[in-house]
Amino acid sequence: MSRRRPLTPGKFLSLAFQYVTLVVMSVIVLLPLWSLIISSLKAPREYLDTNRIVPPRNWFNMSNYVEAIWPEQNNGITIGGAFLNTGIILACSLVLLILFGSMAAFAINRFKFPGRTLILLAYGALIAVPGILTPVSTFQVLKFLGLTNSKWALVVLYSGVDIVSILIFIQFLRGISTEIDDSARIEGANYFQIFFRLILPMLAPAIATVVILRTVGIYNDFVLPFLYVPQPQEATVSMMLWNMAGYQSGTTQAVLLAAIVLVILPTVIGFFLLQKYIYAGITNGSVKG
């Protein structure tokens, strides 16, 4: 049995520095969340009179949450309607994104054709284009399609395949042997059957990774809904919070914080339920097959 090495002063200082750093960073990260939660439980007057990190007098005060869910002054959108709009946009966008992205990656990875590298370079070059240059032309395209002031405009914009999603799918496809394709071709399967019946089910970890990454971006996005879908009835959760925080809104700060907590809850719950898939997807996607 090996003896434990004595703790030298240098090693002790190193460990102490690591733990102190972890504690300080944890406090920095968790303190705003603590302030948000306890402030959402305070009455409006209590919120104004007390410090933001002082616990509420009544931990079971749900009046702010009731007001956030069923507001007395309806500005055209409720939190339930915002969640519904966001859910529809998320579901439709992710289905189209996965379909287009995986098919594009399959074609780029499995077929040898002129300009294949040029396509990837073109996708990568789009990252260098500042987003501030495209709103006018994007709005003109949406207007031509008759999608302005509609949630379907966001579905079209979000379902566009980005270079990150394509590279994730390509990385996973490299771990799938082409012998599977050859065997299926010998059995008489065409490329569509190979992709949908064989390749797509094998891309489940990659799909989970892309869904997680894009869901966070779509769910938190404010710029695109603000620019292209200003109608309150079509508002997403980010636009709903912006409307509640507006100077024309009669919403108090405590009620607004309660609404923010309700908006954060789905992402927190989703992370804890899917964290093993998140870690597995990122790990598998970073290792070549």
C-alpha positions in Angstrom: 0.0 0.0 0.0 1.5 3.3 -1.1 2.0 6.0 1.4 0.4 9.4 0.8 2.9 12.0 0.0 3.2 14.8 2.5 1.4 18.1 1.7 4.1 20.6 1.0 3.6 24.4 1.5 3.7 24.9 -2.3 1.1 22.2 -3.0 -1.1 23.6 -0.2 -1.0 27.1 -1.6 -1.8 25.7 -5.1 -4.8 23.7 -3.8 -6.0 26.7 -1.7 -5.8 29.0 -4.8 -7.8 26.5 -6.9 -10.6 26.1 -4.3 -10.8 29.9 -3.6 -11.0 30.5 -7.3 -13.8 28.0 -7.7 -15.7 29.4 -4.8 -15.4 33.0 -6.0 -16.4 32.1 -9.6 -19.3 30.1 -8.3 -20.5 33.0 -6.3 -20.2 35.3 -9.3 -22.2 33.0 -11.4 -24.9 32.1 -8.8 -25.4 35.5 -7.2 -27.4 37.0 -10.0 -29.6 33.9 -10.2 -30.1 34.1 -6.4 -31.1 37.7 -6.7 -33.5 37.0 -9.5 -35.3 34.2 -7.7 -35.7 36.0 -4.3 -36.7 39.3 -5.9 -39.4 37.5 -7.9 -40.9 36.4 -4.5 -41.1 39.9 -3.1 -44.1 42.2 -3.1 -43.7 45.2 -5.3 -43.2 47.6 -2.4 -40.9 45.1 -0.6 -38.8 44.9 -3.8 -38.3 48.6 -3.8 -37.5 48.9 -0.1 -35.1 46.0 0.4 -31.7 45.0 -1.0 -31.7 42.7 -4.0 -29.9 39.9 -2.2 -32.0 40.0 1.0 -34.4 37.0 1.2 -38.1 37.8 0.9 -40.3 38.1 4.0 -42.7 35.4 2.5 -41.0 32.6 0.6 -44.4 31.4 -0.6 -45.5 34.7 -2.2 -46.7 33.6 -5.7 -48.6 36.8 -6.6 -45.9 38.0 -9.0 -46.0 34.7 -10.9 -49.8 34.8 -11.0 -49.6 38.3 -12.4 -47.0 37.2 -15.0 -49.1 34.3 -16.2 -52.5 36.1 -16.0 -51.7 39.8 -16.4 -54.3 42.4 -15.5 -53.2 44.6 -18.3 -52.9 42.4 -21.5 -50.6 44.1 -24.0 -51.5 41.7 -26.8 -49.5 38.6 -25.6 -49.5 36.3 -22.6 -46.7 34.2 -21.4 -48.6 31.1 -22.6 -49.0 32.5 -26.1 -45.3 33.4 -26.2 -44.3 29.9 -25.2 -46.7 28.5 -27.8 -45.2 30.7 -30.5 -41.7 29.9 -29.4 -42.4 26.1 -29.3 -43.9 26.2 -32.9 -40.9 28.1 -34.2 -38.5 25.8 -32.4 -40.1 22.5 -33.6 -40.5 23.5 -37.2 -37.0 25.2 -37.5 -35.2 22.2 -35.9 -36.9 19.6 -38.1 -36.0 21.6 -41.3 -32.5 22.3 -40.0 -31.8 18.7 -39.2 -33.2 17.5 -42.5 -31.3 20.0 -44.7 -28.1 19.9 -42.6 -27.8 16.2 -42.5 -28.6 15.8 -46.2 -26.1 18.4 -47.1 -23.4 16.8 -44.9 -24.2 13.4 -46.4 -23.7 14.7 -49.9 -20.5 16.5 -49.1 -19.0 13.6 -47.1 -20.1 10.7 -49.4 -19.9 12.1 -52.9 -16.8 13.4 -54.7 -17.8 16.2 -57.0 -16.1 19.5 -58.2 -16.7 22.4 -56.0 -17.3 20.4 -52.8 -14.6 22.3 -50.9 -15.8 25.5 -52.4 -19.2 24.9 -50.8 -17.7 24.5 -47.4 -15.6 27.7 -47.9 -18.7 29.6 -48.9 -20.5 28.5 -45.8 -17.5 29.5 -43.7 -17.2 32.9 -45.5 -20.8 33.8 -44.4 -19.6 33.9 -40.8 -17.4 36.9 -41.7 -20.3 38.9 -43.1 -21.5 41.3 -40.4 -25.2 40.7 -39.5 -25.9 44.5 -39.6 -25.5 44.4 -43.4 -28.3 41.9 -44.1 -31.5 43.0 -42.4 -32.7 45.2 -45.3 -32.2 42.5 -48.0 -33.6 39.9 -45.7 -36.7 41.9 -45.1 -37.2 42.4 -48.8 -37.0 38.6 -49.4 -39.5 38.0 -46.5 -41.8 40.6 -47.9 -41.6 39.0 -51.4 -42.6 35.7 -49.8 -45.4 37.3 -47.8 -44.0 36.2 -44.5 -43.5 39.6 -42.8 -45.1 39.9 -39.3 -45.5 36.2 -39.1 -43.8 33.5 -37.0 -43.1 31.6 -40.2 -40.6 34.2 -41.2 -38.5 33.1 -38.2 -39.0 29.5 -39.1 -37.5 30.2 -42.6 -34.6 32.2 -41.0 -33.8 29.7 -38.3 -34.0 26.6 -40.5 -31.1 27.9 -42.6 -28.1 25.5 -42.2 -25.0 27.0 -40.7 -21.4 25.8 -41.0 -21.3 24.6 -37.4 -24.2 22.2 -37.9 -22.8 20.9 -41.2 -19.3 20.3 -39.7 -20.9 18.4 -36.7 -22.8 16.1 -39.1 -19.7 15.6 -41.3 -17.6 14.8 -38.3 -20.1 12.1 -37.2 -20.4 10.8 -40.8 -16.7 10.2 -40.9 -17.1 7.7 -38.1 -19.7 5.7 -40.2 -18.1 3.3 -42.5 -18.8 3.6 -46.2 -19.1 -0.2 -46.3 -22.6 0.3 -45.0 -23.5 2.3 -48.1 -21.9 -0.2 -50.4 -23.7 -3.2 -48.8 -27.1 -1.4 -49.1 -26.3 -0.5 -52.7 -25.7 -4.1 -53.5 -29.0 -5.0 -51.9 -30.7 -2.6 -54.3 -31.2 0.4 -52.1 -31.0 3.9 -53.6 -29.3 6.9 -51.9 -32.5 8.2 -50.3 -33.2 4.8 -48.7 -29.6 4.6 -47.5 -29.8 8.0 -46.0 -33.2 7.8 -44.3 -33.1 4.2 -43.2 -29.5 3.7 -42.3 -27.5 6.9 -42.0 -30.0 9.2 -40.3 -30.7 6.9 -37.4 -26.9 6.6 -36.8 -26.7 10.4 -36.6 -28.7 10.5 -33.4 -25.8 11.8 -31.3 -25.0 14.5 -33.9 -28.7 15.4 -34.1 -28.9 15.8 -30.3 -25.8 18.0 -30.3 -27.2 20.3 -33.1 -30.6 20.4 -31.5 -29.2 21.5 -28.1 -26.9 24.1 -29.7 -29.5 25.6 -31.9 -32.3 25.4 -29.4 -30.4 27.7 -27.0 -29.7 30.2 -29.7 -33.2 30.3 -31.1 -34.9 30.3 -27.6 -32.7 33.3 -26.5 -32.7 35.2 -29.7 -34.2 38.7 -29.6 -32.8 40.5 -32.7 -34.6 38.5 -35.4 -38.1 38.6 -33.7 -37.6 42.3 -33.0 -36.7 43.1 -36.6 -39.1 40.9 -38.6 -42.0 39.9 -36.3 -43.0 43.0 -34.2 -46.6 41.9 -33.9 -47.5 41.2 -30.2 -49.7 38.2 -31.2 -46.6 36.6 -32.8 -44.2 37.4 -30.0 -41.6 34.9 -28.8 -40.6 34.7 -25.1 -37.8 37.2 -25.6 -40.1 39.7 -27.3 -42.7 39.2 -24.5 -40.1 40.1 -21.9 -39.2 43.2 -23.9 -42.8 44.3 -24.2 -43.3 43.7 -20.4 -40.2 45.9 -19.7 -41.3 48.7 -22.0 -42.1 52.1 -20.6 -45.7 51.8 -21.8 -46.2 48.6 -19.9 -47.7 48.7 -16.4 -45.7 45.7 -15.3 -43.8 46.1 -12.1 -40.2 45.0 -11.8 -41.0 42.2 -9.4 -43.6 40.7 -11.9 -41.0 41.1 -14.7 -38.5 39.1 -12.7 -41.1 36.4 -12.1 -41.7 36.2 -15.9 -37.9 35.9 -16.4 -37.8 33.0 -14.0 -40.6 31.3 -15.8 -38.7 31.8 -19.1 -35.5 30.4 -17.7 -37.1 27.3 -16.2 -37.5 25.3 -19.5 -33.8 25.6 -20.4 -32.6 24.7 -16.8 -34.9 21.7 -16.7 -33.9 20.6 -20.2 -30.2 20.9 -19.3 -30.5 18.6 -16.2 -32.6 16.1 -18.1 -30.4 16.0 -21.2 -26.9 16.7 -19.7 -25.6 13.2 -20.4 -26.6 13.6 -24.1 -25.0 17.0 -24.2 -21.7 15.7 -22.8 -21.8 12.5 -25.0 -22.6 14.5 -28.1 -19.8 17.0 -27.6 -17.3 14.3 -26.7 -18.2 12.0 -29.6 -18.2 14.8 -32.1 -14.7 15.9 -31.1 -13.2 12.4 -31.8 -12.7 11.0 -35.2 -14.1 7.6 -35.9 
